[in-house]
């Protein structure tokens, strides 16, 4: 059950959409919304490191660092002020937090005390990157112990959910999330298993359906296909007009992840849909 949600905002082009999703889920689940913005101290650490180790060393002055800190503090305050104006228009319970540190570390630490984290697929440097996913959200998705909802830049109403289920431990956690979302939000749920063995796929789909019997879900559709899991998940989502993909995160070994990248990462990089990852 989702009763507390952490929303990470940074003033980027994704911030408004992230907040829209936060508001939507807070209203539907009657959850407490905790909005967090992080002042990234790595900027100062990098500046000092480059100054000391560079070919022509120039160490940033104390005044420069102090002024930069003030600017970042002001920016964070403005982000929270605008957020407050947006949230105050809705009847939801929320709080605003500002922290300093490494964004990944701070978000993961705060995530311990909530049921779900919402982040944008990219951060404030999105316009300079052609990747589908930013470094902060990718790192956070690997380290966080709580489910993470990754938002795209454009908000879309969620009407159809796709659950990628392979019988693994994290897929089982994703099944619980999908059941909660589909029943609470009154949404259709598509159960997908990518498998070279039709018989094995049917067994997994059936066990998932048995779990879902206890939930009041309007419609459940089965999908069994063969091929590369990451590619087929993205393809199935397009074919079925899906609005949200739910899946367990990082199901492969660390060695395989290092060489090929996990299914989770590949889906996040190649799908233009919001993704909810269970850990």
C-alpha positions in Angstrom: 0.0 0.0 0.0 1.3 3.4 -1.0 0.9 5.9 2.0 4.0 8.0 1.7 5.7 9.3 -1.5 9.0 11.0 -2.0 9.2 13.4 -5.0 12.6 14.6 -6.0 12.6 18.0 -7.8 15.5 20.0 -9.2 13.9 22.8 -11.2 14.5 21.0 -14.5 12.0 20.7 -17.4 10.8 17.4 -15.7 9.9 19.0 -12.4 6.3 20.1 -13.2 5.5 16.6 -14.6 7.0 14.8 -11.6 4.9 17.0 -9.3 1.8 16.2 -11.4 2.3 12.5 -10.9 3.0 13.1 -7.2 -0.3 15.0 -6.8 -2.2 12.3 -8.8 -0.9 9.4 -6.7 -1.2 11.3 -3.4 -4.9 12.0 -4.2 -5.7 8.4 -5.3 -3.8 6.6 -2.6 -4.5 9.3 0.1 -0.8 9.4 0.7 1.5 12.0 2.3 3.7 13.7 -0.2 7.3 14.6 0.7 9.0 16.9 -1.8 12.8 17.0 -1.8 15.3 19.3 -3.6 19.0 18.6 -3.2 21.8 21.2 -3.4 24.5 19.3 -5.3 27.7 19.7 -3.3 29.6 17.8 -6.0 29.9 21.0 -8.0 32.2 22.5 -5.4 34.2 19.3 -5.0 34.7 19.0 -8.7 35.8 22.7 -9.0 38.4 22.2 -6.2 39.7 18.9 -7.6 40.1 20.4 -11.1 41.8 23.5 -9.7 44.3 21.4 -7.8 45.0 18.7 -10.4 44.7 20.6 -13.6 47.5 21.4 -16.0 47.3 25.1 -15.0 46.1 24.9 -11.4 43.6 27.5 -10.4 42.0 26.9 -7.0 38.5 28.5 -6.7 38.5 31.3 -4.2 36.5 31.2 -1.0 34.4 34.1 -2.3 33.6 32.2 -5.5 32.5 29.1 -3.5 30.4 31.2 -1.1 28.6 33.1 -3.9 28.0 29.9 -5.8 26.5 28.3 -2.7 24.2 31.3 -2.3 23.0 31.0 -5.9 22.3 27.3 -5.5 20.5 28.0 -2.2 18.4 30.7 -3.9 17.6 28.4 -6.7 16.5 25.6 -4.3 14.3 28.1 -2.4 12.6 29.2 -5.6 12.0 25.7 -6.7 10.3 24.9 -3.4 8.3 28.2 -3.4 6.9 27.3 -6.9 6.2 23.8 -5.7 4.4 25.0 -2.7 2.1 27.2 -4.9 1.3 24.3 -7.1 0.6 21.8 -4.3 -1.4 24.2 -2.2 -4.1 24.2 -4.9 -4.9 20.6 -4.1 -6.3 18.9 -1.0 -3.2 16.7 -0.2 -0.9 16.4 2.8 2.6 17.5 1.9 5.9 18.8 3.2 8.9 20.5 1.5 12.5 19.6 2.3 15.8 21.0 1.2 19.1 19.2 1.7 22.7 19.5 0.7 24.9 16.6 -0.5 25.2 14.1 -3.3 21.7 13.8 -4.8 21.9 10.0 -5.1 23.0 9.5 -1.5 20.4 12.0 -0.1 17.5 10.6 -2.2 18.3 7.0 -1.2 18.6 7.9 2.4 15.2 9.7 2.5 13.7 6.9 0.5 14.0 4.6 3.4 11.1 6.2 5.1 8.6 6.3 2.2 6.8 3.7 0.1 7.7 5.1 -3.3 10.0 7.6 -5.0 9.1 9.7 -8.0 11.9 11.1 -10.2 12.3 12.6 -13.7 14.1 10.5 -16.2 16.6 13.4 -16.6 17.7 16.2 -14.4 18.6 19.9 -14.8 21.2 19.2 -17.5 18.7 17.3 -19.7 18.9 19.8 -22.6 22.6 19.0 -23.1 22.0 15.2 -23.2 20.5 13.0 -25.9 20.2 10.0 -23.5 16.7 8.8 -22.5 17.8 8.6 -18.8 20.0 10.8 -16.6 22.9 9.5 -14.5 21.3 10.4 -11.2 18.1 8.5 -11.8 20.0 5.5 -13.1 22.3 5.4 -10.0 19.4 5.9 -7.6 17.4 3.1 -9.3 20.3 0.8 -8.6 20.8 1.8 -5.0 17.4 2.6 -3.6 15.6 -0.1 -1.6 12.2 1.3 -2.4 10.2 1.4 -5.6 11.0 4.2 -8.0 8.6 5.8 -10.5 10.6 7.3 -13.4 8.6 10.1 -15.2 9.1 11.3 -18.7 8.9 15.0 -19.5 5.3 14.9 -20.7 2.6 13.9 -18.3 0.1 11.3 -19.5 -3.0 9.9 -17.9 -2.5 6.3 -16.8 -5.2 4.0 -18.1 -3.4 0.8 -19.0 -0.6 -0.9 -17.1 1.9 -3.4 -18.3 3.5 -5.7 -15.8 6.6 -7.6 -16.9 6.6 -10.7 -14.8 9.3 -13.4 -14.9 8.8 -15.1 -11.5 11.9 -13.6 -9.9 11.9 -12.1 -6.4 11.8 -8.5 -7.7 9.1 -9.4 -10.2 7.1 -10.7 -7.3 7.4 -7.3 -5.6 6.4 -5.7 -8.9 3.3 -7.9 -9.0 2.3 -6.5 -5.6 2.8 -3.0 -6.9 0.8 -3.6 -10.1 -2.0 -5.2 -8.1 -2.2 -2.1 -5.8 -2.1 0.4 -8.7 -4.6 -1.5 -10.9 -7.1 -2.0 -8.1 -6.8 1.4 -6.5 -6.7 3.4 -9.7 -9.3 1.1 -11.5 -7.0 0.3 -14.4 -6.6 -2.5 -16.9 -3.6 -4.7 -16.3 -1.6 -6.5 -19.0 0.5 -9.5 -17.7 3.6 -10.0 -19.9 6.0 -12.9 -19.8 8.9 -13.1 -22.3 10.0 -16.7 -22.6 11.3 -19.2 -25.1 9.2 -21.9 -23.4 5.4 -21.4 -23.8 4.7 -24.0 -21.1 7.0 -22.2 -18.6 5.5 -18.9 -19.5 1.9 -20.2 -18.9 2.9 -21.4 -15.5 4.3 -18.0 -14.5 1.3 -16.1 -15.9 -1.1 -18.4 -14.0 0.7 -17.9 -10.7 0.5 -14.2 -11.2 -3.2 -14.4 -12.0 -3.8 -16.5 -8.9 -2.2 -13.8 -6.8 -4.4 -11.1 -8.5 -7.7 -12.9 -7.7 -7.8 -11.1 -4.3 -7.8 -7.7 -6.0 -10.6 -6.0 -7.7 -9.0 -5.3 -11.1 -11.3 -4.3 -14.0 -9.5 -6.2 -16.7 -6.5 -8.6 -17.0 -4.9 -9.5 -20.3 -2.2 -12.1 -20.8 0.8 -11.6 -23.2 3.3 -14.4 -23.9 6.0 -13.7 -26.4 9.6 -14.8 -27.3 12.7 -12.7 -27.8 14.9 -10.3 -26.0 13.1 -9.2 -22.8 14.0 -5.5 -23.0 13.0 -5.2 -26.7 9.8 -7.2 -26.3 8.7 -5.2 -23.2 9.1 -1.9 -25.1 7.3 -3.4 -28.2 4.4 -4.8 -26.2 3.9 -1.5 -24.4 3.6 0.3 -27.8 1.3 -2.4 -29.3 -1.1 -2.4 -26.3 -1.2 1.4 -25.9 0.3 1.1 -22.4 0.7 4.2 -20.2 2.9 2.7 -17.4 5.4 -0.2 -17.3 5.9 -1.9 -14.0 8.8 -4.3 -13.5 11.3 -5.7 -11.1 14.7 -4.1 -11.3 18.0 -5.6 -12.1 17.2 -9.3 -12.5 20.5 -10.4 -14.0 23.9 -11.1 -12.4 26.2 -8.1 -11.7 28.7 -9.6 -14.3 26.0 -9.7 -17.0 24.8 -6.2 -16.1 28.3 -4.8 -16.4 28.7 -6.3 -19.9 25.3 -6.0 -21.5 23.2 -3.8 -19.1 20.2 -5.1 -17.3 16.8 -5.5 -18.8 15.6 -2.7 -16.5 18.2 -0.2 -17.7 17.5 -1.1 -21.4 13.8 -0.6 -21.0 14.3 2.7 -19.2 16.7 3.9 -22.0 14.5 2.9 -24.9 10.9 3.4 -23.8 9.2 6.8 -23.7 6.8 5.7 -21.0 6.9 6.2 -17.3 8.3 3.1 -15.5 7.7 1.9 -12.0 10.6 -0.3 -10.7 10.2 -2.6 -7.7 13.2 -3.5 -5.5 
